[in-house]
Amino acid sequence: MANKNSGTRSTDAAAKGNAPPKRVSADGRTIRTPLTQNPHAIRDTREKVLEVAIGHEVRAFRKKLGITVADLATATDISLGMLSKIENGITSPSLTTLQALSRALGVPVTAFFRRFEEEHSAVFVKAGQGVDVERRGTRAGHQYNLLGHIGANTSGVVVEPYLITLTENSDVFPTFQHAGMEFLYMLEGEVVYRHGNNLYAMKPGDSLFFDADAPHGPEELTQLPMRYLSIICYPQNSAG
């Protein structure tokens, strides 16, 4: 029997980042799942400003060395107040100050500009223009349409979004198993999807989020044709 009542249910407060979302367990108990970040939070818009970028790098290099602001002040002959302003992006350090910080932290002056100069990629794919790719499921008649891909990036995580289509010619694939996490969202049709020893009857609008290291895959193609989004995430240094 499919387990359809274990999904995440968020309150309005949780959606605003004021409270953790609620999850209902199989026995009807409500469990609050703590979030490690607020998905609706906005970073300081000054992140694009040079002073903020330099301050971020100075603090990061200092902490990497395991020294305090007072230690850095002594090593550079810069006042505590000035160092605090630099690390918080409040003031623009002179070239002489940057050179002193460079010597004390053991990094080139150019290292302080890394965050300001780095590029953040985005991929836009028009409807119907995704790239058809070959994966193990393709041999079983599963059509994989890659909707975008960004390789090396600042997050350290690779994300692969696919639009997967199954038709009358598709076979039920036994199992997939790979590193990372995976998120499925049903768009059309119905399927009984297996994850480990659990089965989930999925219809349009249903979603499933899981550890992809467990065996998973379509168990029963209930209603065809069917389409669903599959978003796979894994560390950059591992294979998807």
C-alpha positions in Angstrom: 0.0 0.0 0.0 1.4 3.4 -0.9 2.4 5.7 1.8 0.8 9.1 0.8 0.5 10.8 4.2 4.1 11.3 5.0 4.7 14.5 2.9 5.6 17.8 4.4 2.8 20.2 5.3 3.8 23.8 5.9 1.8 26.4 7.8 1.6 30.0 6.7 4.0 31.0 9.4 6.5 28.4 8.3 6.2 29.7 4.7 7.2 33.1 6.0 10.2 31.6 7.8 8.8 32.2 11.3 8.3 28.6 12.2 9.5 25.2 11.1 7.2 23.2 8.8 5.0 20.4 10.1 5.3 16.8 9.0 2.6 14.3 9.8 3.9 10.8 10.6 2.2 7.5 9.6 0.5 7.3 13.0 -0.9 10.8 12.8 1.6 12.6 15.0 2.7 16.1 14.0 6.5 16.5 13.8 8.2 19.8 13.4 11.2 19.6 11.1 13.8 22.4 11.9 15.1 24.3 8.9 18.8 25.3 8.6 18.0 28.4 6.6 15.1 30.6 5.7 14.3 30.1 2.0 12.7 33.5 1.8 15.6 35.4 3.3 17.3 38.0 1.2 21.0 38.4 1.4 22.4 41.9 2.0 22.0 43.6 -1.4 25.4 45.2 -0.8 26.9 41.8 -1.6 27.7 43.3 -5.0 29.6 46.2 -3.4 33.3 45.9 -3.5 33.7 46.8 0.2 31.4 44.0 1.3 33.2 41.4 -0.9 36.6 42.4 0.5 35.3 42.3 4.1 33.9 38.8 3.6 37.2 37.5 2.3 39.3 39.2 5.1 37.0 37.6 7.7 37.1 34.2 6.0 41.0 34.2 5.7 41.3 35.3 9.3 39.0 32.5 10.6 40.8 30.0 8.4 44.0 30.9 10.3 42.2 30.6 13.6 43.2 34.1 14.8 41.1 36.9 16.4 40.5 40.4 15.2 42.9 41.5 17.9 45.6 39.2 16.6 45.2 40.6 13.1 45.2 44.1 14.4 48.6 43.5 16.1 50.0 41.9 13.0 49.0 44.7 10.7 49.1 47.7 13.0 45.5 48.4 12.0 43.1 49.5 14.8 40.4 47.1 16.0 37.8 49.6 15.0 39.1 49.9 11.5 39.4 46.1 11.1 35.8 45.7 12.3 34.6 48.2 9.7 36.6 46.4 7.0 35.2 43.0 7.8 31.7 44.4 7.9 32.0 46.1 4.6 31.5 49.6 6.1 34.6 51.2 4.8 36.8 50.9 1.7 40.4 49.9 2.7 43.3 51.6 1.1 45.9 49.8 -1.0 48.4 50.1 1.8 45.9 48.5 4.2 45.2 45.7 1.8 48.9 45.0 1.4 49.3 44.8 5.2 46.3 42.4 5.4 47.8 40.4 2.5 51.1 39.9 4.3 49.5 39.1 7.7 47.0 36.6 6.2 49.5 35.0 3.7 47.4 35.6 0.6 47.8 37.8 -2.5 46.0 41.1 -2.6 43.9 39.8 -5.5 42.4 37.1 -3.2 40.3 39.8 -1.5 38.5 40.5 -4.7 37.4 36.9 -5.5 33.8 37.2 -4.3 33.4 40.5 -6.1 34.7 39.2 -9.4 33.2 35.6 -9.5 30.4 34.9 -11.9 27.1 33.3 -11.0 25.7 31.2 -13.8 22.1 30.7 -14.9 20.6 28.5 -17.7 17.4 29.4 -19.4 15.7 26.7 -21.5 12.7 27.5 -23.7 9.8 25.1 -23.8 10.6 22.0 -25.8 14.3 22.9 -26.1 15.8 20.7 -23.4 18.5 18.3 -24.4 17.6 14.6 -24.8 20.2 12.6 -22.9 21.0 8.9 -22.5 20.7 7.4 -19.0 20.2 3.9 -17.9 16.4 4.3 -18.0 16.5 5.4 -21.7 17.1 1.8 -22.7 13.8 0.9 -21.1 11.9 3.5 -23.2 12.2 6.3 -20.6 12.7 9.7 -22.4 15.1 12.0 -20.4 15.0 15.7 -21.3 17.7 17.7 -19.5 16.4 21.1 -18.6 19.7 22.7 -17.7 23.1 22.0 -16.2 25.7 24.1 -14.3 29.0 22.3 -13.6 31.5 23.9 -11.3 29.8 26.5 -9.1 30.0 28.3 -5.8 27.6 26.0 -4.0 29.7 22.8 -4.4 26.5 21.0 -5.5 25.6 19.7 -9.0 21.9 19.8 -9.8 20.4 17.9 -12.8 16.7 18.8 -13.6 15.0 16.3 -16.0 11.6 16.1 -17.6 10.9 12.4 -17.9 8.3 11.0 -20.2 7.0 7.4 -20.3 4.6 6.1 -22.9 3.0 2.8 -23.8 6.3 1.6 -25.2 8.1 2.1 -21.9 9.1 -0.8 -19.6 9.1 -0.7 -15.9 12.7 -0.1 -14.9 13.7 -2.3 -11.9 15.7 0.2 -9.8 18.0 3.2 -9.9 20.6 3.9 -7.3 23.1 6.8 -7.2 24.7 9.4 -5.0 22.8 12.4 -3.7 19.2 13.4 -3.2 16.3 13.4 -5.7 13.0 15.2 -6.0 10.1 14.0 -8.2 7.0 16.0 -9.1 4.2 14.4 -11.1 2.8 16.4 -14.1 0.7 13.8 -16.0 -0.4 10.2 -15.7 0.0 8.0 -12.6 2.7 5.7 -11.3 3.5 3.6 -8.3 7.0 4.6 -7.4 9.3 2.5 -5.3 11.9 3.9 -2.8 13.6 1.2 -0.8 10.8 -1.0 0.6 8.2 1.7 0.3 5.7 2.2 -2.5 4.1 5.6 -3.4 1.0 6.0 -5.6 1.7 9.2 -7.4 -0.7 11.4 -9.3 -0.4 14.8 -10.9 0.6 17.3 -8.2 2.2 14.7 -5.9 5.9 14.9 -5.1 8.5 12.7 -3.6 11.8 13.7 -2.1 14.3 11.1 -1.1 17.9 9.8 -0.5 18.9 8.5 -4.0 21.3 6.0 -2.6 18.4 3.7 -1.8 17.1 1.6 -4.7 14.3 3.5 -6.4 12.3 3.7 -9.6 8.8 3.2 -11.2 7.2 0.0 -9.9 3.9 0.1 -11.8 3.0 2.4 -14.7 -0.7 2.9 -13.7 -1.8 5.5 -16.3 0.1 6.4 -19.5 1.4 8.6 -20.9 3.0 10.1 -17.9 5.5 12.9 -17.3 7.3 14.0 -14.2 10.1 16.3 -13.1 13.1 14.6 -11.6 15.7 16.9 -9.9 18.9 15.2 -8.8 21.4 16.9 -6.5 24.9 15.5 -5.6 28.3 16.9 -4.5 30.5 18.1 -7.3 33.2 15.6 -6.5 30.9 12.6 -6.9 29.3 11.0 -9.9 25.5 11.4 -10.3 
